[in-house]
Amino acid sequence: MTDLPDLSTTFTGIRFENPFLLASAPPTESESNINRAFEAGWGGVVTKTIGLHPVDNVVGPKTKFVRLDDGGSRLSMAKRADSTLLASWNWELISDKPLEWWIPRLTTVKRAWPGRVLVASIMAGSGSDEELRHWQTLTSAVQDAGVDAIELNLSCPHMDRVDMGANIGKDPVLTSVVVAAVRAVARVPIWVKLTPAASSIVEEAGAVFHAGASAVSSSNTFPALPPIDPETLEFEVNVDGRVSYGGLGGPAILPQSLAKMAEMTQAFPDREFSGIGGISTFDHALSYFMLGCGTVQVATAAMLDHAIGPNVITDLRTGMAEFLDRNADRGWHSLADFRGLRRGSVVPHARIRRPDAAGYKGGYEDDAEGYAAAEALAAGR
Ligand SMILES: Cc1cc2nc3c(=O)[nH]c(=O)nc-3n(C[C@H](O)[C@H](O)[C@H](O)COP(=O)(O)O)c2cc1C
């Protein structure tokens, strides 16, 4: 793929060969995966989240994929032919490898790939000074190992503890405290991954930027449960009949994740954002770029493509190259030339045009799918 045009971009002061990263998830859980990812052409990777607490995953599968029968209505996690991916569902915890395992590997990977961007995702609690020191220990260790940036995981959806993961990201005070603690020791840009479960993601983003973060990454997975099997009457994923809230990713979350992103990029048009959720092609990534994102990240699609997404990254890169080629006459030669172009198109409902009285058809113009005949109209509105 040497004949591709220059797709490089700068994000949080870091040069990226291309704006496409693997998100923190199984594709980035090991040195060998990360090496394979860079060989395949990813511009950057965010490591699987690294913490200091011991991690024991549940019995059985940590991730399943929700599929819909082609042309049918059965929605199930059963792997089968003639079905289409709707979403991933996972209740995987952060990396079960300790910090000491990661450090030499981060150093080796960065030395081998100086031109690619290595971001370490880290997580600790927030309920005590000791927990805040954990954030600082993690930050110092990964930046000494050579990472280009850190991403604070304030969005893991499977936390029982009230001072961890998404429970931090739902509280602007805890969010600021954690970012400020990290800022006190960080020499590299701080990205913060927020949860879409926050009641106001704009408030969270404001707190994060105010405390010194360089970028917000969004979305992490949305809180979700697996469907119940109509035969066994059990959740399709369960251990001894029990399940817990997990996270939904993949195609189903793209529109929801775009909505979260639009709220934030409108509130903070001069800030930097990394878009995540449901991306598997350049067309998907384009929606995030048009809202103002400077990079995008991929998890589910990469998992289902040889575990690290060689075909996905090829599509993203060639798709962007073709897009730039198609739009060269507009003077678009890099992401900066079209980034944020549709940010202003999301407006309050009252600002959407209504037809004049004579032309009023109440939205039934095209035999609108999902609606019965326009009775109100027939009755002479
Ligand atoms: C199996 C699995 C494990 C994940 N683990 C992490 C994690 O350790 N840290 C994190 O910040 N996000 C984690 N995520 C969330 C992803 O990074 C991403 O935000 C989410 O899946 C949405 O992107 P997607 O639609 O491309 O999957 C995980 C996602 C999946 C599917």
PDBQT file of the ligand as one rigid body, heavy atoms in Angstrom, charges set to zero:
ROOT
HETATM    1  C1  LIG A 401     -14.194  -7.192  24.566  1.00  0.00    +0.000 C 
HETATM    2  C2  LIG A 401     -14.012  -5.741  24.806  1.00  0.00    +0.000 A 
HETATM    3  C3  LIG A 401     -13.124  -5.305  25.773  1.00  0.00    +0.000 A 
HETATM    4  C4  LIG A 401     -12.944  -3.951  26.011  1.00  0.00    +0.000 A 
HETATM    5  N1  LIG A 401     -12.045  -3.551  26.944  1.00  0.00    +0.000 NA
HETATM    6  C5  LIG A 401     -11.818  -2.207  27.147  1.00  0.00    +0.000 A 
HETATM    7  C6  LIG A 401     -10.823  -1.764  28.051  1.00  0.00    +0.000 A 
HETATM    8  O1  LIG A 401     -10.104  -2.553  28.681  1.00  0.00    +0.000 OA
HETATM    9  N2  LIG A 401     -10.668  -0.440  28.211  1.00  0.00    +0.000 N 
HETATM   10  C7  LIG A 401     -11.415   0.496  27.522  1.00  0.00    +0.000 A 
HETATM   11  O2  LIG A 401     -11.216   1.705  27.685  1.00  0.00    +0.000 OA
HETATM   12  N3  LIG A 401     -12.352   0.086  26.634  1.00  0.00    +0.000 NA
HETATM   13  C8  LIG A 401     -12.574  -1.232  26.436  1.00  0.00    +0.000 A 
HETATM   14  N4  LIG A 401     -13.501  -1.645  25.514  1.00  0.00    +0.000 N 
HETATM   15  C9  LIG A 401     -14.318  -0.629  24.789  1.00  0.00    +0.000 C 
HETATM   16  C10 LIG A 401     -13.753  -0.331  23.396  1.00  0.00    +0.000 C 
HETATM   17  O3  LIG A 401     -12.475   0.248  23.473  1.00  0.00    +0.000 OA
HETATM   18  C11 LIG A 401     -14.695   0.609  22.616  1.00  0.00    +0.000 C 
HETATM   19  O4  LIG A 401     -14.786   1.830  23.332  1.00  0.00    +0.000 OA
HETATM   20  C12 LIG A 401     -16.083   0.057  22.415  1.00  0.00    +0.000 C 
HETATM   21  O5  LIG A 401     -16.059  -1.323  22.147  1.00  0.00    +0.000 OA
HETATM   22  C13 LIG A 401     -16.818   0.762  21.256  1.00  0.00    +0.000 C 
HETATM   23  O6  LIG A 401     -16.099   0.600  20.047  1.00  0.00    +0.000 OA
HETATM   24  P1  LIG A 401     -16.540  -0.471  18.921  1.00  0.00    +0.000 P 
HETATM   25  O7  LIG A 401     -17.953  -0.149  18.563  1.00  0.00    +0.000 OA
HETATM   26  O8  LIG A 401     -15.568  -0.285  17.808  1.00  0.00    +0.000 OA
HETATM   27  O9  LIG A 401     -16.432  -1.822  19.553  1.00  0.00    +0.000 OA
HETATM   28  C14 LIG A 401     -13.682  -2.997  25.256  1.00  0.00    +0.000 A 
HETATM   29  C15 LIG A 401     -14.567  -3.442  24.267  1.00  0.00    +0.000 A 
HETATM   30  C16 LIG A 401     -14.740  -4.795  24.031  1.00  0.00    +0.000 A 
HETATM   31  C17 LIG A 401     -15.705  -5.231  22.947  1.00  0.00    +0.000 C 
ENDROOT
TORSDOF 0
